[in-house]
Amino acid sequence: MSQQCTQDPPHRFFRCRNPFKILFKKNNSARLSPKLLSLLNNFETNLTVSIRELIPKDKNDIISVSWMIQAMESLCVTHKSIRTLVTDLELPVSDLEENLIYIYSDISLKLLELCNAFTSEIDRLNHGNLLLKFAFSKLETNNCSKEFSLSHLDSWNQHMVSKNRRIENCGAVLSRLVESMDHHHLSKKAKKKHSAEGKVLLRALYGVKVKTLYIFSVFAAAFSGSSKNLFYLTIPKEMEELPWAQAFMELQNMINPEIKNTFLSDKFTVIKDLEAVETGVKKLYSEVQEGSVPILLVEPLKKSVILLSERFELVSKETRCLSKMVISARDALFESLWTKYAKELGVTLPPMVKLKSVKTCL
């Protein structure tokens, strides 16, 4: 699954001037009301903690399925907090109409596309696990030929090296997400001044985008077997004093070198749990080739595959949960605009039509 690793240049968010620069001036926070300052500080403190919790304590956790579950859970919480922040800020119509809805709507579409790609890949991997379970059941009955047993193991190997078009497209989607970070400064509308509430939300959205983009790049690299999808995101100087910036850089500096070293070692995959299963299948294949039926080897390997399937399902569940949260946060922005318009016009507008989302979050 892995491909040759190359040293890729770091991804910079802004090719031209930084559209968020005004949001990160040192005296900017002093201009906020106590309420807005409290909302911003609480949000960024929680974001910092959530990023720091994702820094692996041990290299063996890079990249484990447990870490992938934790990362998706963390993103769900972060995107849920954005929805809450939108409600608490009570944004003016001007901010909602001109910039914020466009910015979040644009990024949300790309995030949903990536979420769908990840869940499709998990489905593909779990189909491979089903092939292994079937092969194990045949080996345990000990009533099939060596060629028949090997053919089932070969089927698994062929399935695992096959390509998923959605995953192959992740790199392009991620690149467009980076481009979206500096898109709105080209807009004439963006040159208008934001309200204090709008500045708080834009600053919060920046942190959410950075965290989401990086974690998604890790997933894309792990699933595609290519380091080209792994981002190293640089934080502009005027943003380095953000509470979460140091934790984010530590996260990248811990994970990226380990993933790239794994790619260079030409291992089957960077996902530790899947790599362990592949190593076990190799041993089993060799034993079967020699004419033996190693039941002692089959039993623990079978348990590992069952556990891996269950853990992949949890990753899929959290990914679907994230999709729901992204849609919910986008709905919150539209609802705020809808309500503000109704107040300004002095009329009662019909209820908004919301996108349906799968109920996966408990």
N, C-alpha and C positions, 0 to 999 in steps of 0.2 A: 504493500500500500504506500510506503514512503517513497519520496522522490528525492533527487539530489538537492542538497541545501546550498543556497548561494547567499552571500552577504548582501542583503538588501539595504538600501539607504533608509534612514528614518523617515516616517511620514510626517510632513509638516501640515498643519491645518490651514494656514493662510498664505497663499502665494503673493497676494497684494497686501494692502494694509489690513490690520486686524479690525474687523467690524465690532468686536466686543471690547475694544480697548477702553472705551469710555466707561465700561462697567467695572473695570478693575483698578481705577485710580485709587491711590491710597486714601484720599479724602472723601471717596465716594460713599463709604459706609456712614460717615458722619452726617451726611445729608438725609439719611433715612430716618423715618419716625421710629420710636421705640418698638412699635408693633412690627413694622417691616423688618427692622434689624433683628428682632427676636426670631421671626419666621425664617429669615435667611441663615442666621447662626445655627438654629436647630437643624435646618435641612443640611447644611454643609458639615455639621458635626456628625450627624447620622451617616452621611455619605462617606466621610473619612473613616468612621468605624467599620462600615460595611466593606470598604476597599481593603482596609488593614486585615480584616478577618479572612480575606481570600489569599493572603500571602501564605504559601505553604510552609509548614513548620519543618517539613522533611522533603528531601528531593524525590523520595518515592511517591509523594503525592502529586508529582508533575509528570504527566497529567493522568490522574486517576479518575474513574467514573464518579467516585465520591466527591472529588473536587468539582466535577462538571455539574453534579446535582446541586452542590452548595452555591456555585456561581449563578446558576439559573434561578435558584431561590432568592439569591441576593438581588438579582436584577428585577425580579417580581416585586420585591419590597421597595426598591428604588423607584420604579415606575408608578407604583401605587402612591408613593409619597408625592410625586409630581401632581397626581390627580388631586390629592388633598391640598397641596399648595395652591393650585389654581383656584380652588373653592375659597380658601382662606384669604387670598389676595384681593378678591373682588375687583378684577381688572377693569379699567375703562374700555369702552368700545373701541377707541382709536387704536390701542395696543393690540387688541384681539383681532380686529379686522385687517390691519395692515401688515402685521409681521408674524405674530406668535402662532396664529392658526396655520398660516402657510408653512412656517418653519417646522412645527411639530407634525402637521399632516404629511409633509414631504418625507420626513425621517421615519414616520410611523409606517408608511407604505413599504419602505425598504426593509424595515425591521420585520414586518410580517412576512415579507418574501423570504428573508433569511430563516425565520422561525420555521416556515413551511419546509425549507430545504433541510434543516436539521432534523425535523421529525421524520421526513421521508428517508433520510439516511439511517436513522435509528431503526426504522421499520425494515430497511434492507439488511442491516446488521443482525437484527433479531430473526430475520428469515434464515440467515446463515446459521444462527444458533439452532433453529428448528432442524436444519439439515444434519447438524452434528448430533442432536438428540436422537434422530432416526438412525443414524449410523451406529450410535452407542447401543441402541436397543437391539439392533441386529447382531452386534458383537456379543452382547450379553447372552443372547439365545444360543450362540455358538452353532447355528445351523445354516450358515451361508459360506460360500467359497471365499478364498482369499481375494480373488479378483473382484468379487461382488462388494466385499467390505472396502477394498481400496477405492473402488469407483465412487462410493458414497463420500469418502474423505476427499477424493479429487473434486467432487462436485462442490463441496464446501470451499475448497481452495480457489476454484474457478469463480465461484460467486463472490468471494471476498476481494478478488483483484478486479472485479468488474467496476465500471464507472457509473456514477450517479450524476446525470446532467445538471440537476439542481445544485449539487455541491460544486461541480465544475464552474458554475456561474457565480459562486459566492464572491470570488475575488473582484469581479466587475462591480457587483452590488456594493461591496465594502468600499471600493474606490469612489463610487458615486456618493456614498455617505460622507467620506472625507471632503469631497468637493462641496457637499451641501453645507458644510461648516462655514464656508466663506462666501456662500452664494448671495445672501441677502444684502451684503454691503454694496453690491452692484446695482441694487434697486433704488430708484429715486425715493420710494417710500421709506426706505431704511434710514435716509438722511434726516428724517423728521425726529424730533426728540421724543423719547419714551417717557412715560410717567415713571414715578418711583417704583410703583408696583410692577410695571413692565420690565424695568431693569433688574429687579429681583428675580423675576421668572426667567429672563434670558440668561442670567448668571447661573441659576439653578439648572436650567436646561443644558448649559455648556458642560457642567460636571456630569450630568446623566449621559450625555452623548459620548463623552470621553470614556467613561466606564463601560458603557454598552458596546461601543465600537471595538474596544480592546478585547473584551471577553468574547465577542462574536468572532473576532479575528483568530483567537485561540481555538475556538470550536471549528472554524473553517479550516484552519491548518491541520488540526487533529483528524478531521473527517476526510479531508482531501489528500492527506499525506504529503503536503507541499508547504515549505516554509515561505513561499511567496505570499501566502495569505496571512502570515503572522505579522502584525504591525508592531512597530516601535514608534510610539507617538510622542512627539516632543511638545512640551508645554512652553508657550511664549513667555519671555522674561517677565512681562507685566502681570502674568498670571501665576508665577511661581510661588507667590505668597498666599495663594488660596489654601485653606486648611487641609484639603485632600490631596494637594499636588505631590507632597513628599511621599505619602503612602502609595500613591499611584505609581510613581517612579520606582519605588522599592518592589512593588508587585511585578512590574515589567522586568526589572533587572534580575529578579529571582527566577521568573518563568521562562523568558525568552532564550537565555543561553542554554538552559537544560533541554528545551524542545529542539533547538538547532543542533545541539550535540547528538541528540537521539536520531535526528534525520541523517547526520553525517555518519553515524554508526551503521546505517543501512538496515535498521530494524524493520520488522513487519509493520509496526504502527507506533505512534507516540502514546497511545492510550494503554497504560500499564496493564490493566485488567485483560484487555483483548490480546496484548502481546503475550501474556502468561498462557492464555488459552491456545494461541498459535504454537507456542513452544511445546505444550503438551500434545497437541495434535501431531506435530512432527515426530515426537518420540513414539506415539502410538502407531503412526504410519510405518515407521521403521520396524517396529515389533511385528506388525501384521505382515509386512513384506517377508520377514524371516519365518513366517508360518505359525507364529504363536498368537494366542488370544489373551493379552495381558489384562485380566479382569481387575487386578489390583491397580492398574493404571487407568482403566476406564472409569471406575467408580468415583475417584476424586475429581477427575476431569469433567465428568457428567455434572457433579455438584457445582463446579466452578462455572460451567456454562449456564446452568439454571440460575445461579446467583447473578451472573452477568446480564442475563435476560431481564431479570427483575430490576436490576439497577438501571439498565437502559430505559426501561419503562418509566422509572422515576424521572430520568432526564427528560424524556418525552413529555411526561405530565407537567413538569415545571416549565418546559418550553411552551406548551399550550397555555399554561397559566400566564406566562409572560405576554403571549399574544392577546389574551383577554385584557390584561392590564394596559397594554399599549392602546387598544381600542377604547378602553374605558377612559384613559387620560385624554385621548383625542375628543371623545364625546363630551368630557367635562369642559374643554375649551369651547366647543361649539355651543353647549348649553349656556355658558356664561355670556357669549355673544348674543344668543337668542333672547336671553332674559334681559340683557341691557338694552337691546333694541326695543323690546316690548315696553320697557319703562320710559325710554326716550320718546317713543311714539304715543304712549298713553293708550295702548291697545292690548288686547289679549291675543297672542299669536297661537296657532295650532301647535300641538306637541311635536317635537323633533322626531324624525324617523331615525332610529339608531341601527348601526350595524349589529347583526346577530353574532354572538360569539359563543364558542363552546364552553359549557360550564364544567371547567376542570379544576378550578381553585376551590378549595374547601375552607 
